[in-house]
Amino acid sequence: MNNQRRKEIQKIINSLEDSKSELETLRDEEEEYRDNIPKNLQETDRYEKAEEACDNLDSALDDLENAISSVIEAMN
C-alpha cells in the first residue's frame, strides 16, 4: 500500500475513533438516564426502551471497534 492510501486510511480511522468516542458518551448518558429511573418504574415501557437503547449502542460500539480493527489490519 502506498503512502497516499495509508494517509487516507488513517483519516478514516481517526474519524471512526471520533465517532466511537461520541457514541460512548451518548451510551454513558443513556445508561445514567436508565440507572436513575426509580425502582418503581423499572418495569415500565420507559425503562425497557432505555435498556434497549443501551444494548443497541453497546452493539454499535462493538461493531465500530471491529471496523476500526479491520481497517487497521488492511493497512498492515
One Martini backbone bead per residue (centre of mass of N, CA, C, O) as a GRO file, in nm:
protein
   76
    1MET     BB    1   0.098   0.036   0.022
    2ASN     BB    2   0.067   0.356  -0.010
    3ASN     BB    3   0.094   0.659   0.145
    4GLN     BB    4  -0.171   0.785   0.051
    5ARG     BB    5  -0.359   0.558   0.149
    6ARG     BB    6  -0.268   0.563   0.443
    7LYS     BB    7  -0.366   0.850   0.500
    8GLU     BB    8  -0.663   0.800   0.434
    9ILE     BB    9  -0.705   0.573   0.638
   10GLN     BB   10  -0.629   0.739   0.889
   11LYS     BB   11  -0.867   0.933   0.863
   12ILE     BB   12  -1.081   0.715   0.901
   13ILE     BB   13  -0.992   0.618   1.175
   14ASN     BB   14  -1.027   0.888   1.320
   15SER     BB   15  -1.329   0.910   1.262
   16LEU     BB   16  -1.415   0.646   1.399
   17GLU     BB   17  -1.303   0.721   1.680
   18ASP     BB   18  -1.479   0.969   1.718
   19SER     BB   19  -1.749   0.821   1.695
   20LYS     BB   20  -1.701   0.632   1.929
   21SER     BB   21  -1.678   0.848   2.147
   22GLU     BB   22  -1.961   0.967   2.107
   23LEU     BB   23  -2.116   0.702   2.164
   24GLU     BB   24  -2.012   0.662   2.451
   25THR     BB   25  -2.139   0.914   2.565
   26LEU     BB   26  -2.433   0.842   2.495
   27ARG     BB   27  -2.440   0.575   2.646
   28ASP     BB   28  -2.375   0.691   2.925
   29GLU     BB   29  -2.624   0.874   2.937
   30GLU     BB   30  -2.834   0.646   2.907
   31GLU     BB   31  -2.745   0.486   3.155
   32GLU     BB   32  -2.801   0.709   3.358
   33TYR     BB   33  -3.096   0.736   3.299
   34ARG     BB   34  -3.173   0.444   3.363
   35ASP     BB   35  -3.046   0.437   3.658
   36ASN     BB   36  -3.255   0.688   3.748
   37ILE     BB   37  -3.483   0.511   3.753
   38PRO     BB   38  -3.712   0.423   3.940
   39LYS     BB   39  -3.797   0.124   4.069
   40ASN     BB   40  -4.116   0.157   4.014
   41LEU     BB   41  -4.026   0.198   3.679
   42GLN     BB   42  -3.865  -0.076   3.577
   43GLU     BB   43  -4.142  -0.204   3.429
   44THR     BB   44  -4.146  -0.007   3.203
   45ASP     BB   45  -4.128   0.122   2.891
   46ARG     BB   46  -3.912   0.332   2.950
   47TYR     BB   47  -3.699   0.135   3.054
   48GLU     BB   48  -3.691  -0.061   2.813
   49LYS     BB   49  -3.594   0.153   2.607
   50ALA     BB   50  -3.331   0.223   2.752
   51GLU     BB   51  -3.215  -0.063   2.749
   52GLU     BB   52  -3.219  -0.099   2.441
   53ALA     BB   53  -3.037   0.140   2.375
   54CYS     BB   54  -2.789   0.036   2.524
   55ASP     BB   55  -2.758  -0.227   2.367
   56ASN     BB   56  -2.732  -0.096   2.084
   57LEU     BB   57  -2.483   0.078   2.149
   58ASP     BB   58  -2.298  -0.155   2.223
   59SER     BB   59  -2.313  -0.292   1.949
   60ALA     BB   60  -2.207  -0.054   1.782
   61LEU     BB   61  -1.933  -0.039   1.927
   62ASP     BB   62  -1.837  -0.318   1.849
   63ASP     BB   63  -1.855  -0.274   1.542
   64LEU     BB   64  -1.663  -0.033   1.532
   65GLU     BB   65  -1.417  -0.177   1.648
   66ASN     BB   66  -1.402  -0.386   1.419
   67ALA     BB   67  -1.363  -0.184   1.192
   68ILE     BB   68  -1.103  -0.059   1.290
   69SER     BB   69  -0.940  -0.319   1.293
   70SER     BB   70  -0.971  -0.385   0.989
   71VAL     BB   71  -0.838  -0.127   0.882
   72ILE     BB   72  -0.568  -0.168   1.017
   73GLU     BB   73  -0.506  -0.440   0.882
   74ALA     BB   74  -0.503  -0.322   0.589
   75MET     BB   75  -0.237  -0.151   0.641
   76ASN     BB   76  -0.034  -0.406   0.706
   0.00000   0.00000   0.00000
